[in-house]
Amino acid sequence: MSSHDARWKVTPDAAVAAVRDVFSGHGKLEVVPKVHVGSLRDVATLYTPGVGTLVQRIVADPAQADTLTNRANTIAVVTDGTAVLGFGRTGPLAAMPVMEGKAIMFKLLAGLDAVPICLDVRDPARLVDHIAALEPSFAGFNLEDVAAPHCFATVEELTRRLSVPVFHDDQYGTATVIVAGLMNALRVVGKKKEDVRIVVNGAGAAGTAAARLCLAWGVGDVVVCDRHGPLCEGEAQPSPHMTALASMTNRSRIKGALADALKGADAFVGLSTGPLLDARHVQSMAQSAIVFACANPEPEIMPHEAIAAGAAIAGSGRFDAPNQCNNVLAFPGIMRGAVDVSVRSITETMCLAASRVIAEHVTEVELGPENVLPNPLDPELCPAVAEAVAAQAVAEGLARKPYIRGAIAARVRALNHVSGRQQEFLRAFKEKSSETTEV
């Protein structure tokens, strides 16, 4: 696929038209019942007085909420609007399209019902309190677009307080895909992880997690840069998480600017803003360089420009170019696996298990400079990721629900089959209704 393939371009007009004048209201989501309601007897059974029986059973045994309600299959996609998709602090209202889009991906790929929640909360401590108060409604929380550094403390405190998993997708969802891409990219260029130096530009949520996961995977050295240049141990840092990051990275103690860190580097991972790189930066890197410029919506350098400058492999977070390093490859399966075995926290080793499965999903025949990551719509990818995460949770002794090998993958396939049939039904129903309206 060409980097300039017009079939994959999305215009502003198309993005707006896709969410307006839809069948019911606007936006990307709607709520539909799972059960048929055709008579007053059905109403009495599903509403009152029937619900009274369910209330009494849950009061007697709270665990029955998972079988008598949809809670066990429902998660919240939560933001405070402080770091929205490369636009920064837009506020919670403008963050809603992103949360709706994320909810769609959870449903389509993992069969999870996801509710977008945009909170107008400016105090990080109050954000934790608000999310914690929602625990009775959800089997897990996916945090999205919460800015660093308070995102780190938010996840840590929620993990301590809640009995359901909390996953900040901008941290380890992104990092999981980056590592998966690097696994295959290094195979293509014939380099070993122990021998390479990777430059991560951006010391926020995604950059911090990407650096940590690369090191956990066994990368030789990682140099993290912020707007002032490479982080270096012993130098004053503006926040505790950056001090910790400096202590575990940049073994060569490179100083100066981003350009200095890039000289001789084997790979660049951009998790900052664009455009920052030009041809000279890429040309200064090691032979067979890898460039993953993942800033959204505009990458640090466009993939075709990186290739023209001499990079062997280039990727971005965009879906209109090859090698899409986008967290949609990871977060649906990670959350599905975590929810289904009821973990309290999602660990780096679970994310690495997901990285390996994502990388392995590209076959030897398919693997190449323009194909180091799989298609996120591959129907077998999410089931495989969910299964790997659940199995790793069991191996770590963190699973609180029984695990039967292969059962979670089979369940995801079944849920997605039902979801696909529902979509076909709704599409046909809407087309039929449109014809009736026109007549």
N, C-alpha and C positions, 0 to 999 in steps of 0.2 A: 504493500500500500504506500503510495507516495505521501510525503509529508504535506503536500498541498492538494490532496485529493478532495475535490469540491463536494463529493457525496457526504463528507463527514463534517462540513462546516455548519455551524449553528449561528444564524443571524440573530440580532436582538429582536427583530420582529417575530421570528419563528419562536423564540423563547417565550415571548409574551402571548402569542396566539395559542400556544400549547396549553395554557392554563386559564384562558378566558373562554366564555361561551361554551363550556363543556356541559354534559348532560344535566348535572345537578349542581348548581352553584358555580363557584370558580375554584382555582387551585388544583392540586394534584390528588387529593385524598377525599374519601367519603367513608361513612360507616354503614355497613349492611349487616342484617341479622343472619345468623347461621341456621336458624330454625324457621319452619313455615308457620305463619300466623294466618289462618283462614276462617276462624270462628271465634265466638266469645269464649268457648271452652278453652281454645288455645291461649287466649288472653288471660283467662283465669289461671291456667296452668303456669304460664311463663311470667306473669306479673302477679297481681294479688288475687287470691290468697296463696297461690303456689309458692311464691318466693319465701313466704314465712317458714316453710319446712326447711329450705336451704339455710336460712339465717340460723335456725335452731341447731342444725347439724354442725355448722361452722363454729358456733359458740361452744358447742360440746367438744369439738375437735377441729382446731384451726387448720390443721393440715388438709382438711377436706376442701378448703378454698381452692386448692390446686386442681381438684377434680370436679367441683361443682360450679366453678367460674372460669373465666378465660385468663385469670391472672398469671398462671404458669406459662402462658404463651404470649404475654404482653410485656413490652418494655417501654421505657420512656426515652425519648431523644431530647436532651435538655441543653439549653444554652442560656447565657446571660448577655449574649450579643457583644462581647468585648473583643472578639478576634474573628470576624466573619469572613471566611473565604478570601483572604488576601486584602479585604477592604478595611480591616481593622475594627474599631469600635463603632459599629453602625447602630448599636442598640438592639434590643430584643425584637422589635417589630419587623425590621428589615431582615432579621435572621430567619424568619418563618419559612421563606422559600427553600432555604438550605435544609431546614429540619424536615420539611415535607418531602423533599427529595430523598433524604436519608431514610425516612420511614418507608418510602416506596421500595428502596433497595432491600431493606430488611424483609419486607413481605415477599417480594418477587424472588429473592435468592435464598432466603432462609426459612420462609413460612412464618416468620415472627410478626405479630401485630405490634406496630410501633406508634406511639402517640407523640407528636411534636409538642414540646412545652418550652415556651420562651418566657423567661422570668425577668421582670424589671427589678433587679436586685443589684445594688452597687457595692454592698459590703460583702466580702468573701465569706465571713462567718455566717451572715444571714442566708447566703446562697446555700451553704451546707445545711442549715436548719430547714430551709424550704424543701430541698431535695429529700432530706431524711424523712420529713413529714409525709412524703408521698409513698413511702415504702409499702404500705398495705395494698396499694393498687398495682404494683409492678414486680415482675420477676427479675428485673435488672435495669440498670441505667446506663445509657450511652451519652456521655458528655461530649459536646461538640462546640467548637468555636469559643472556648473559654480561655482567656489570655493567660500567658505566663507573666509573672511567676506564681500568681495565686492559684493557677490550675493544679500545681503540684500539691499544695497543702489541701486543696479541696478534695482531690482524689484520695489522698492519704487519710484525711479525717472521715470521709464517707466510708472508706473501706473499713476503718476501725469501728464505725457506728452501725453499719448496716449488715444484714445477714444475706443480702443479695449482691451479685457482682456489679462493680462500677468500672466502666471502661471508657477512658478518655481517648476517643478515636484519633484525635489530632496528635496524640503522643504515639501510642503503640500500634494503632491501626496503620498509620503511615509508615512507622518504622518496620513493621512486619513485611510490608510490600517492598520497601527499599532493600531490605536484606535479601528477600527472595530474588529480586532483580539482580542484585550483586552476585548472588550464588551462581546464577546462570551466565551473567555477563563475564565473570572471571573464567568460567569454563570455556566460553567462546574465545576469549583472548589468550587463554593458556597460562593464567597466573594463579598462584596459590594465595589464599586469604592471609596466611601468616607472613607473606612477603610484601604485602601492599600497604600503601599509605593512602588513606581516604580523607579528603577535606569535606567537612560538613559546614555549609554556610548557613548560619541561623542558630542561635542558642536559645530559642524559645521552646515551646512544647514539643514540636515535631523534631527539631534538631537535637534536642537533649535526648529524647528517646531513641532516635536513630543512632546517635553516637554510642549510647549505652548498649543497644542491642547488637551493633556491629562488634563491639568489644566482647560481649557475651558469646557471640558466635566464634570469635577467635581471630579477628582482623589484627594484623601486625601493629598498625598505629592509626589513630584517628586524630585529626586536627580540627577543632571546632573554632569557627570564626564568628564574631559578631560584627557590628558596624565599625568597631574600632580595630579589628584585626584578630589574629589568633589568640585564643585563651591560653594562658601559660601559668603553670603552677608557681606560686610565690608572688604573683602580682595581685594587686587589689582588684576584686570583682564587685559588680554592683548588686549581686544577690547571692544568697547561700547556695542556690542550685548551680550557679555558674562557678562558684568556688569549688564545689564538689566535682563539677565537670572538668575543670582545669586540672584537678589533682589526678585524674585518671586518663588524660589525653595528652597529646603533643609531647611525646617522649623525646623528640628531637629539639624541643624548646625553640621552635620557629617563632620569630617575632616579626613585627612590621605590619603589612597589610594583607588582604586576601591574595593579592598577586604574588606575594612572597610565599604564602602557604601552597599555592598551586604549582610552583616550579618543581617539576619532577614528580608530582603526585600521580598516582595511578587512577584515581577516581574522584569525581566531584559530585557531591550530593547537595543540591540547592533547596533549602527550605526557608527561604527568606522573601525577597521581593525581586521583581524584574523591571527592566533588564539590567543586569550587573556585569555579565561576562561579554567579552568580545573575542574575536579570532585570536588575538595575541595571547589571551589567557589560556585558551585551549592548546595553542601551539607550544606553550611553555611546559605543558604537562608531559608525563612519561609517554613512551611509545605505547600504542594501543590503548589510549586513554578511554575511560568510561565517564560519560557526563549524564547525570540524572538531574535535570533542572526542573524542580517540582513546585516552584512558586505558582500560586493561582491568583487570578486567572491568567496572568502573563508570566511565563517562566524567566529565569535568570538569563537564559539564551535559548532561542528557538532551536529545536532539535536539528533541523536541516542546516542551520548556521554552524552548529557544533560539528556536524559531520563534514561540512565544507572546510572547516578549519583543521581537520585532521583527526577528530575523535573516531575511535573504532565503533563505539556504540553510544547512542544518545537516546534519552527517554525524557518524559515529562509527565505531569499529572493530567494532561489533556487527552481527549478521546478523538482528536482530529490528526493524530500523528502516531507513529509506531511506538511500541514499548511504553504503554500507559502505566506509569508508577502511581496508581491511584488506590486509595485505601478501600475502595469498594471490593477489591479482590480479597480483602481480609475480614473486615468488621462483621459482615453478616454471619460467616461461619464461626468466627471466634465467639461471638455472643451466643449463637445457637448451642455450641458445645458447652460453654460455661453454664448456661441456664439449664440445660438438660441434665447435667450431673450436679447442679446446685452448689457451685463453688461460691465462697465468700469473696475471693479475689482472683484476678487474672494475672498470672506471673509472666516474667520474661521467658521462662522455659516453655510455657504454653505458646507464647507468640513465636518463639523459634521453631516449635513443632509445626505451627501454621506456615511459617516461612518455607520450611523444607517441603511441605506438601504442595504449596503454590509453585515453587521452583520445579518440583518433579512433575507437575502437571503439564509442563512443556516437554514433549517427547524429543528424543535425539533427532528424529527426522525433522521436526518443526524448529528446533533450536537454531538460532542464527542471529546476526547483528540486529535485525529488525524484529526479532521475536524472542525476547528473553523472559517475557511474562505471558501468562495465559489470558484468554478472553474471559472477562468477568461473567459473561452470560453463558459460559459453558455449564450445562446443567449438572455436571459431575464435580465441579470445583468446590462449591459451598458444602455439599455433603462430605467431601473428603477433608476439608478444613475443620468442620465441626467434629468429625470423628477423631481427628488427630488431637484437637484441643481437649476433648473429653478423655481420651486415653492418657494424655499427659497429666491431666488433673488427677486421674486415678493413680498413676505412677507416683505422684507427689503426695498422695494421701489426702488430697483436698476435696475429693468428691464426696458429697453427702447423700447422693442418690445412687441406686444400683446402676451399673454399666454393663451392658451386654455388647460385645464386639460386633460392630456392623449395624446395630439397631438404630443408632442416631442418624447415620447416613441414610438408612432406609426410610426413617421417618421424614427427613428433609425432602427426599425424593417424592414421598407420598403427599406431603403438604404442598409442594410445588406443583404436583400434578393437579391437585384439587384447585389450587389458586389459578393455574392455567385454564382449567375448565370454566372456572367462574369468570375469568376475563373474556373467554370466548362467548359465554352466555350473555354477559353484559354488553359486549360489542355488538352481538347480533340483535339484542333487545333495543339498543340505542339506535342502530341502523333502521330497525323496523319502525320505531317511534318517530324517527326523522322522516321516513317515507310517509307515515300517516299524517304528520304535521304538514308536510308539503302539499298533500292532497287536500 
